[in-house]
Amino acid sequence: MQPRSPSSTKALIAAWLGWAFDGLDGYLYIILAVPLVTKLLTEENGGPLSAEQMKDVGWKAALIQATFLVGWAVGGAVFGRIGDRLGRARTLTLTVLTYAVFTGAVYFATSWWHLLIFRFIAALGIGGEWAAGSALVSETLHSKHRAWASATLQSGYIVGCIAASFVVKAMADLDPRAPFLVGILPALLTLWIRSAVPEPEHWVEAVKSSAPPRIRELFTGALARTTILLTLLTSIALTTAWAFLFFGPQLVQRLPEVAGKPKPEVQKLVSWISIIYLTVNIFANYFATYLARFIGYRWAFFLLMGASLVAFCIAFRAPPRLENITLLYCIIAFFALGLFGLFPLYIPPLFPVLVRTLGAGFTYNVGRLVSAAGTLLALAGASSLATADGVVHALWWIGLLFIPGMFVCLFLPEPPKDGAVRAA
């Protein structure tokens, strides 16, 4: 196999762009959740919301986010199976088109439950895109490039999140539905993917020689141990990350120093803080992957989760202040979000070709179900997420999940080092 080839370069570009638009479409709601749900409920109410009705905003916003994460998990499994049967590039095309169309559809939502449905369907595509894209790159790029390629793929998602922050910042004075129209742009990417990105030779040869294994094979033999360990690892990582990403912007909005500021000004502040810590996350992705290159994935995950535990406990032991919250978020992003740079090219090589997309999609995205439950439990367990104290309390407890996460890390398998992928 050649270290680099036109097909591997195209595969990496296609996956990177797909992940970047993933980040754009997914993070738009993270930033706009409260103002968007408030706008929709106000329109349904026919006027301004009462104090009692305002309490319903946080609950519905979290419910929509939880539903989004469920859709992400379902999409990873469903499109994962499709990717093993139909092909990686074809599945990538379908998934990008799905999340692009239904992200743009948010602009036409007139009720909060419309938003819930559109976000769920968009999430199906986003979850499937991760599985197809990671398998596509894993099967076309040489293993010697695994470290920088894995970080680059994950950074594509972060670049999309940063782009979403800029979009929201630029459109802060418009209807909160308007930024979602930008989410339609990825549909154009599907035209290029379909015409320029070939299916990996590994997959083509495997399909010719044997029938796709059954799904249950993920839970039989030696593969069962890998499936269970990865599922536990990603569930903990995703629950902590999405709790931070979802409640983090809300904590900024609830700081005493921010109270009373005009909504557009608050939105710009949230966007700016997000841009800073997400930029730090890009550097963290490369740190994590090269750390794994030198000490192995098992110990890299262990150290990053240990550092994340310390970061959460320090940052959320008491409500942060406006003057230090950006620094605290940057530290959390470096460790708790930086470890995600390891996943893209760590998980796929651990599975045989004909269950690779399914295995990657299932083990990575099933964690969304756990994180969806975590979002709702945090909401129910906090005394009040209408205050900074309530949000901080929820995030501190969620951070303790890194303790069992560190234990799981001790038993993680290492991917093969002598080739890009595991053939069978």
C-alpha positions in Angstrom: 0.0 0.0 0.0 1.3 3.5 -0.9 1.7 5.9 2.1 -0.4 8.4 0.3 -2.6 8.2 -2.8 -5.2 10.4 -4.6 -8.0 8.2 -3.3 -6.8 8.5 0.3 -6.4 12.3 0.0 -9.9 12.6 -1.4 -11.3 10.3 1.3 -9.6 12.4 4.0 -10.9 15.7 2.5 -14.5 14.3 2.1 -14.5 13.0 5.7 -13.0 16.2 7.1 -15.6 18.4 5.3 -18.4 16.1 6.4 -17.2 16.4 10.0 -16.8 20.1 9.7 -20.4 20.5 8.6 -21.3 18.0 11.4 -19.9 20.5 13.9 -21.5 23.4 12.3 -25.0 21.9 12.2 -24.7 20.4 15.7 -23.2 23.4 17.5 -25.7 25.9 16.1 -28.4 24.5 18.4 -26.0 24.3 21.4 -25.5 28.1 21.2 -29.0 29.0 20.3 -31.0 26.4 22.4 -32.4 28.9 24.9 -33.2 31.8 22.7 -34.6 29.5 19.9 -36.9 27.6 22.2 -38.0 30.8 23.9 -38.8 32.3 20.5 -40.9 29.3 19.5 -42.8 29.1 22.9 -43.4 32.8 22.7 -45.0 32.5 19.3 -47.1 29.5 20.4 -48.2 31.5 23.5 -49.1 34.5 21.3 -47.1 36.9 23.5 -44.4 37.1 26.2 -43.9 34.1 28.5 -44.8 34.3 32.1 -42.2 33.5 34.8 -43.7 30.1 35.2 -43.6 29.5 31.4 -40.0 30.5 31.3 -39.1 27.6 33.6 -40.3 25.3 30.8 -37.8 26.7 28.3 -34.8 24.9 29.9 -36.6 21.6 30.1 -37.8 21.7 26.5 -34.3 22.8 25.3 -32.7 19.9 27.1 -35.3 17.4 25.9 -34.6 18.5 22.3 -30.9 18.0 22.9 -31.5 14.6 24.5 -33.6 13.6 21.5 -30.9 14.9 19.2 -28.3 12.6 20.9 -30.7 9.6 20.7 -31.0 10.3 16.9 -27.2 10.5 16.7 -26.9 7.0 18.3 -29.6 5.5 16.1 -28.1 7.0 13.0 -24.7 5.6 13.9 -26.1 2.1 14.1 -28.4 2.2 11.2 -26.1 4.0 8.7 -23.3 1.9 10.1 -24.9 -1.2 8.9 -25.8 0.5 5.6 -22.1 1.5 5.2 -21.0 -2.1 5.5 -23.4 -3.2 2.8 -23.7 -0.2 0.5 -20.2 1.2 0.8 -18.5 4.0 2.8 -18.5 6.8 0.2 -22.2 6.1 -0.8 -23.2 6.1 2.8 -21.3 9.3 3.5 -23.3 11.0 0.7 -26.6 9.9 2.2 -25.7 11.0 5.7 -24.5 14.4 4.7 -27.6 15.0 2.6 -29.8 14.0 5.5 -28.4 16.3 8.2 -28.1 19.2 5.7 -31.7 19.2 4.7 -33.1 18.8 8.2 -30.8 21.4 9.7 -32.1 23.9 7.2 -35.6 22.8 7.9 -35.3 24.3 11.4 -35.9 27.7 9.8 -39.4 26.7 9.1 -40.2 25.4 12.6 -43.2 27.1 14.2 -43.5 25.0 17.3 -40.9 23.5 19.7 -41.9 20.0 18.7 -41.2 20.8 15.1 -37.7 21.6 16.2 -37.5 18.3 18.1 -38.4 16.3 15.1 -36.0 18.2 12.7 -33.1 17.8 15.1 -33.8 14.1 15.6 -33.7 13.4 11.8 -30.7 15.6 11.3 -28.9 13.7 14.1 -29.5 10.4 12.2 -27.3 11.7 9.4 -24.7 13.2 11.7 -24.3 9.9 13.6 -24.0 7.9 10.4 -21.5 10.3 8.9 -19.0 9.7 11.8 -19.1 6.0 11.2 -18.8 6.1 7.4 -16.2 8.9 7.4 -13.9 7.2 10.0 -14.1 3.8 8.3 -13.4 5.4 4.9 -10.2 7.2 6.1 -9.1 4.2 8.1 -9.2 1.9 5.0 -7.5 4.3 2.6 -4.8 6.0 4.7 -1.6 4.2 5.8 -1.3 3.6 9.6 1.9 5.7 9.8 -0.4 8.8 9.3 -2.9 7.7 11.9 -1.8 10.3 14.6 -2.1 13.5 12.6 -5.0 12.2 10.4 -7.1 11.3 13.5 -6.5 14.7 15.1 -7.2 16.4 11.7 -10.5 14.7 11.4 -11.6 15.6 14.9 -10.4 19.1 14.3 -12.7 19.3 11.3 -15.6 18.9 13.7 -14.2 21.7 15.9 -13.7 24.0 13.0 -17.4 23.5 12.2 -18.3 24.4 15.8 -16.1 27.5 15.5 -17.8 28.4 12.2 -21.2 28.0 14.0 -20.0 30.4 16.6 -19.1 33.0 14.0 -22.4 32.5 12.2 -24.4 33.1 15.4 -22.2 36.0 16.3 -22.8 37.6 12.8 -26.5 36.9 12.9 -27.1 37.7 16.5 -29.7 40.4 15.7 -31.8 38.1 13.5 -34.4 35.5 14.3 -32.6 32.6 16.1 -33.9 30.3 13.3 -32.1 32.1 10.6 -28.5 30.7 11.2 -29.8 27.2 10.5 -30.3 28.1 6.9 -26.5 28.0 6.6 -26.8 24.3 7.5 -28.1 23.5 4.0 -24.7 24.2 2.5 -23.3 20.6 3.2 -25.8 19.3 0.6 -23.5 20.7 -2.1 -20.7 18.5 -0.7 -22.6 15.4 -1.6 -22.3 16.1 -5.4 -18.5 16.0 -5.1 -18.3 13.0 -2.8 -20.5 11.0 -5.2 -18.4 11.8 -8.2 -14.8 12.0 -6.8 -14.5 9.6 -3.8 -14.1 5.9 -4.7 -15.0 3.0 -2.3 -12.0 1.6 -0.4 -10.3 -1.4 -1.9 -10.5 -3.2 1.4 -14.3 -3.0 1.4 -14.7 -3.9 -2.3 -12.5 -7.0 -1.9 -14.2 -8.1 1.3 -17.7 -7.8 -0.2 -16.7 -9.9 -3.2 -15.2 -12.7 -1.1 -17.7 -13.1 1.7 -21.2 -12.1 2.9 -21.5 -9.4 5.6 -21.4 -10.9 9.1 -24.4 -10.7 11.4 -24.7 -7.8 13.8 -24.6 -10.3 16.8 -20.9 -11.0 15.9 -20.1 -7.7 17.6 -21.0 -9.5 20.9 -19.4 -12.9 20.3 -15.9 -14.2 20.8 -13.0 -11.8 21.3 -14.9 -9.0 19.5 -17.4 -8.9 22.4 -14.8 -7.6 24.8 -13.7 -4.9 22.4 -17.3 -3.8 21.8 -18.2 -3.6 25.5 -15.0 -1.7 26.5 -15.3 0.8 23.7 -19.0 1.3 24.5 -18.2 2.0 28.1 -15.3 4.4 27.2 -17.3 6.4 24.7 -20.4 6.6 26.9 -18.4 8.2 29.7 -16.5 10.5 27.3 -19.6 11.6 25.5 -21.7 12.2 28.6 -19.1 14.4 30.1 -18.4 16.3 26.9 -22.0 16.9 25.9 -22.9 18.0 29.4 -20.1 20.6 29.2 -20.9 21.7 25.6 -24.7 22.0 26.4 -24.6 23.5 29.8 -21.4 25.5 29.4 -23.0 28.3 27.3 -26.0 28.4 29.6 -23.7 28.9 32.6 -22.2 31.9 30.9 -25.7 33.3 30.3 -26.5 32.9 34.0 -23.4 34.6 35.5 -24.4 37.6 37.7 -22.1 39.8 35.6 -24.0 38.9 32.5 -27.5 39.3 33.9 -29.3 42.4 32.5 -27.2 42.7 29.4 -29.1 42.9 26.0 -29.7 39.4 24.5 -27.6 40.1 21.3 -24.7 41.2 23.5 -24.9 38.1 25.6 -25.1 35.9 22.5 -22.0 37.5 21.1 -20.2 36.9 24.4 -21.2 33.2 24.4 -20.0 32.9 20.8 -16.7 34.5 21.5 -15.9 32.3 24.6 -16.9 29.3 22.5 -14.5 30.3 19.7 -11.6 30.7 22.1 -11.9 27.3 23.9 -12.8 25.4 20.7 -9.6 26.8 19.1 -7.6 25.5 22.0 -9.3 22.1 21.5 -7.8 21.9 18.0 -4.3 22.0 19.4 -5.4 19.5 22.1 -6.5 17.0 19.4 -2.9 16.9 18.1 -1.4 16.7 21.6 -3.7 13.7 22.4 -2.9 11.7 19.2 0.9 12.2 19.4 0.7 11.3 23.1 -1.0 8.1 22.1 1.7 7.5 19.5 4.4 7.6 22.1 2.7 5.9 25.1 -0.1 3.9 23.5 -3.9 4.6 23.4 -4.6 2.9 26.7 -2.4 5.2 28.8 -3.2 8.3 26.7 -6.9 7.9 27.4 -6.1 7.2 31.1 -4.0 10.4 31.5 -6.4 12.6 29.6 -9.4 11.4 31.7 -7.4 11.9 34.9 -6.6 15.4 33.9 -10.2 16.0 32.9 -11.4 14.9 36.3 -9.2 17.4 38.0 -10.3 20.1 35.6 -14.0 19.5 36.2 -13.5 19.4 40.0 -11.6 22.7 40.0 -13.7 24.5 37.5 -17.1 23.6 39.0 -16.4 23.5 42.7 -18.1 26.9 42.8 -19.7 29.2 40.2 -16.9 30.7 38.0 -16.6 34.4 37.4 -16.7 36.1 34.0 -13.0 37.0 34.4 -11.8 33.4 34.7 -14.5 31.3 33.0 -12.8 31.4 29.6 -9.5 30.1 31.0 -11.4 27.3 32.9 -13.2 26.3 29.7 -10.0 26.2 27.8 -8.4 23.8 30.3 -11.5 21.6 30.1 -11.5 21.7 26.3 -7.8 20.7 26.2 -8.3 17.5 28.2 -12.0 16.5 28.2 -12.6 17.4 24.6 -9.0 16.9 23.4 -9.3 13.1 24.1 -11.8 12.9 21.2 -9.0 13.4 18.8 -8.1 9.8 19.5 -11.4 8.2 18.5 -11.6 8.6 14.7 -8.7 6.3 13.8 -8.6 4.3 17.0 -11.9 2.6 16.9 -12.3 1.4 13.2 -9.1 -0.7 13.0 -10.3 -2.7 15.9 -13.1 -4.2 13.9 -13.1 -6.5 10.8 -13.9 -4.9 7.4 -17.5 -6.1 7.0 -18.6 -4.9 10.4 -16.2 -1.9 10.6 -18.7 0.9 10.0 -21.3 -0.8 12.2 -18.8 -1.5 14.9 -17.5 2.1 14.8 -21.0 3.5 14.6 -22.4 1.4 17.4 -19.6 1.7 19.9 -19.0 5.4 19.5 -22.6 6.5 19.0 -24.4 4.3 21.6 -22.7 6.6 24.1 -25.1 9.3 22.8 -28.0 7.3 24.5 -26.1 7.5 27.8 -25.3 11.2 27.3 -28.9 11.9 26.4 -30.0 10.3 29.7 -27.3 12.2 31.5 -28.5 15.5 30.1 -32.0 14.8 31.4 -30.8 13.5 34.7 -28.6 16.5 35.2 -31.6 18.7 34.5 -33.8 16.8 37.0 -31.1 16.5 39.6 -30.0 20.1 39.8 -32.1 22.2 42.2 -32.5 24.8 39.5 -30.8 25.3 36.2 -32.2 28.8 36.0 -29.2 29.8 38.2 -25.4 29.5 37.8 -25.3 27.5 41.1 -27.6 24.9 39.6 -25.6 24.5 36.4 -22.3 24.3 38.3 -23.7 21.7 40.7 -24.8 19.4 37.7 -21.5 19.7 35.9 -19.5 18.9 39.1 -21.3 15.6 39.6 -21.1 14.7 35.9 -17.3 15.2 36.1 -17.0 12.4 38.6 -17.8 10.0 35.7 -14.1 10.3 34.7 -13.3 8.0 37.7 -14.9 4.9 36.3 -13.7 6.1 32.9 -10.1 5.8 34.1 -10.7 2.3 35.3 -12.1 1.3 31.8 -9.0 2.7 30.2 -6.7 0.2 31.9 -8.3 -2.7 29.8 -8.5 -1.0 26.4 -7.1 -2.9 23.4 -4.4 -1.3 21.2 -5.0 -1.1 17.4 -2.8 -3.0 15.0 0.5 -1.2 14.2 1.5 -3.0 11.1 -1.2 -1.8 8.8 -4.0 0.7 8.4 -6.9 -1.7 9.2 -7.7 -5.2 10.5 -8.7 -7.2 7.5 -10.8 -9.9 9.1 
